[in-house]
Structure formats: C-alpha cells, structure tokens
C-alpha cells in the first residue's frame, strides 16, 4: 500500500468513526472506521519501511575513447 493510499484510507476511516451519525442495519460504522484507521496506520508504516530500505541504483555512463583514424 502506498503512502497516499494509507492517508486516504485513514481519512475515510476517521470520517466514518467521528463524523457519520447515520445508522446502518447490522453494521457498526464506528467500528468500520476504526478498522480502516488501523489498517491505514499499518500500511503507512510498511510503506515507510519499504521506502527507507529501497535500494538506490546509480547508473554510470562510460564513453568510449575517441578513435584514431
């Protein structure tokens, strides 16, 4: 999960947890929001770890010496 996706899922979870007052039969929206926020936090940590441990590739370009005719 990318960092942007984690932030988006966390924002949706926070909205469901704290801002939605509607009721849905057999679904606790506050719990769904909490689960989404936890998943976003885990995804954010994993994304940051992957970004920190990613290998940096350095490409070196060598030019051939000029030809003598």
ChimeraX commands (.cxc) that place a marker at each C-alpha (Angstrom):
marker #1 position 0.00,0.00,0.00 radius 0.5
marker #1 position 1.42,3.36,-0.89 radius 0.5
marker #1 position 1.68,6.26,1.49 radius 0.5
marker #1 position -1.02,8.19,-0.35 radius 0.5
marker #1 position -3.44,5.28,-0.22 radius 0.5
marker #1 position -2.80,4.90,3.51 radius 0.5
marker #1 position -3.60,8.55,4.11 radius 0.5
marker #1 position -6.79,8.26,2.03 radius 0.5
marker #1 position -7.96,5.14,3.88 radius 0.5
marker #1 position -7.15,6.79,7.21 radius 0.5
marker #1 position -9.18,9.87,6.29 radius 0.5
marker #1 position -12.16,7.77,5.23 radius 0.5
marker #1 position -11.88,5.79,8.46 radius 0.5
marker #1 position -11.76,8.96,10.56 radius 0.5
marker #1 position -14.83,10.31,8.79 radius 0.5
marker #1 position -16.74,7.10,9.46 radius 0.5
marker #1 position -15.53,6.97,13.06 radius 0.5
marker #1 position -16.13,10.57,14.12 radius 0.5
marker #1 position -18.37,12.38,11.62 radius 0.5
marker #1 position -21.06,9.95,10.47 radius 0.5
marker #1 position -24.15,9.77,12.64 radius 0.5
marker #1 position -26.25,7.54,10.36 radius 0.5
marker #1 position -27.24,4.02,11.29 radius 0.5
marker #1 position -26.96,1.02,9.01 radius 0.5
marker #1 position -28.62,-2.26,9.92 radius 0.5
marker #1 position -26.14,-4.88,11.20 radius 0.5
marker #1 position -23.13,-2.60,10.51 radius 0.5
marker #1 position -21.33,-0.56,13.16 radius 0.5
marker #1 position -19.88,2.35,11.17 radius 0.5
marker #1 position -17.73,3.47,14.11 radius 0.5
marker #1 position -16.05,0.06,14.21 radius 0.5
marker #1 position -15.57,0.05,10.42 radius 0.5
marker #1 position -13.92,3.47,10.73 radius 0.5
marker #1 position -11.62,2.23,13.48 radius 0.5
marker #1 position -10.62,-0.82,11.43 radius 0.5
marker #1 position -9.84,1.40,8.44 radius 0.5
marker #1 position -7.72,3.73,10.56 radius 0.5
marker #1 position -5.74,0.80,11.98 radius 0.5
marker #1 position -5.23,-0.64,8.50 radius 0.5
marker #1 position -4.06,2.77,7.29 radius 0.5
marker #1 position -1.55,3.06,10.13 radius 0.5
marker #1 position -0.14,-0.41,9.39 radius 0.5
marker #1 position 0.02,0.36,5.66 radius 0.5
marker #1 position 1.76,3.66,6.33 radius 0.5
marker #1 position 4.41,2.01,8.49 radius 0.5
marker #1 position 5.00,-0.71,5.89 radius 0.5
marker #1 position 5.22,1.88,3.11 radius 0.5
marker #1 position 7.74,3.96,5.05 radius 0.5
marker #1 position 9.86,0.88,5.80 radius 0.5
marker #1 position 9.84,-0.12,2.14 radius 0.5
marker #1 position 10.78,3.38,1.08 radius 0.5
marker #1 position 13.64,3.54,3.59 radius 0.5
marker #1 position 15.08,0.17,2.62 radius 0.5
marker #1 position 14.72,0.55,-1.13 radius 0.5
marker #1 position 17.98,0.19,-2.98 radius 0.5
marker #1 position 19.34,3.21,-4.72 radius 0.5
marker #1 position 20.63,2.36,-8.18 radius 0.5
marker #1 position 23.41,4.50,-9.56 radius 0.5
marker #1 position 23.97,4.27,-13.28 radius 0.5
marker #1 position 27.40,5.10,-14.60 radius 0.5
marker #1 position 27.78,6.01,-18.26 radius 0.5
marker #1 position 31.19,5.41,-19.76 radius 0.5
marker #1 position 32.14,6.96,-23.04 radius 0.5
marker #1 position 34.36,5.12,-25.44 radius 0.5
marker #1 position 37.72,6.77,-26.12 radius 0.5
marker #1 position 37.90,8.64,-29.41 radius 0.5
marker #1 position 39.05,6.60,-32.38 radius 0.5
marker #1 position 42.23,7.49,-34.21 radius 0.5
marker #1 position 41.79,7.17,-37.98 radius 0.5
marker link #1:1,2 radius 0.2
marker link #1:2,3 radius 0.2
marker link #1:3,4 radius 0.2
marker link #1:4,5 radius 0.2
marker link #1:5,6 radius 0.2
marker link #1:6,7 radius 0.2
marker link #1:7,8 radius 0.2
marker link #1:8,9 radius 0.2
marker link #1:9,10 radius 0.2
marker link #1:10,11 radius 0.2
marker link #1:11,12 radius 0.2
marker link #1:12,13 radius 0.2
marker link #1:13,14 radius 0.2
marker link #1:14,15 radius 0.2
marker link #1:15,16 radius 0.2
marker link #1:16,17 radius 0.2
marker link #1:17,18 radius 0.2
marker link #1:18,19 radius 0.2
marker link #1:19,20 radius 0.2
marker link #1:20,21 radius 0.2
marker link #1:21,22 radius 0.2
marker link #1:22,23 radius 0.2
marker link #1:23,24 radius 0.2
marker link #1:24,25 radius 0.2
marker link #1:25,26 radius 0.2
marker link #1:26,27 radius 0.2
marker link #1:27,28 radius 0.2
marker link #1:28,29 radius 0.2
marker link #1:29,30 radius 0.2
marker link #1:30,31 radius 0.2
marker link #1:31,32 radius 0.2
marker link #1:32,33 radius 0.2
marker link #1:33,34 radius 0.2
marker link #1:34,35 radius 0.2
marker link #1:35,36 radius 0.2
marker link #1:36,37 radius 0.2
marker link #1:37,38 radius 0.2
marker link #1:38,39 radius 0.2
marker link #1:39,40 radius 0.2
marker link #1:40,41 radius 0.2
marker link #1:41,42 radius 0.2
marker link #1:42,43 radius 0.2
marker link #1:43,44 radius 0.2
marker link #1:44,45 radius 0.2
marker link #1:45,46 radius 0.2
marker link #1:46,47 radius 0.2
marker link #1:47,48 radius 0.2
marker link #1:48,49 radius 0.2
marker link #1:49,50 radius 0.2
marker link #1:50,51 radius 0.2
marker link #1:51,52 radius 0.2
marker link #1:52,53 radius 0.2
marker link #1:53,54 radius 0.2
marker link #1:54,55 radius 0.2
marker link #1:55,56 radius 0.2
marker link #1:56,57 radius 0.2
marker link #1:57,58 radius 0.2
marker link #1:58,59 radius 0.2
marker link #1:59,60 radius 0.2
marker link #1:60,61 radius 0.2
marker link #1:61,62 radius 0.2
marker link #1:62,63 radius 0.2
marker link #1:63,64 radius 0.2
marker link #1:64,65 radius 0.2
marker link #1:65,66 radius 0.2
marker link #1:66,67 radius 0.2
marker link #1:67,68 radius 0.2
marker link #1:68,69 radius 0.2
view
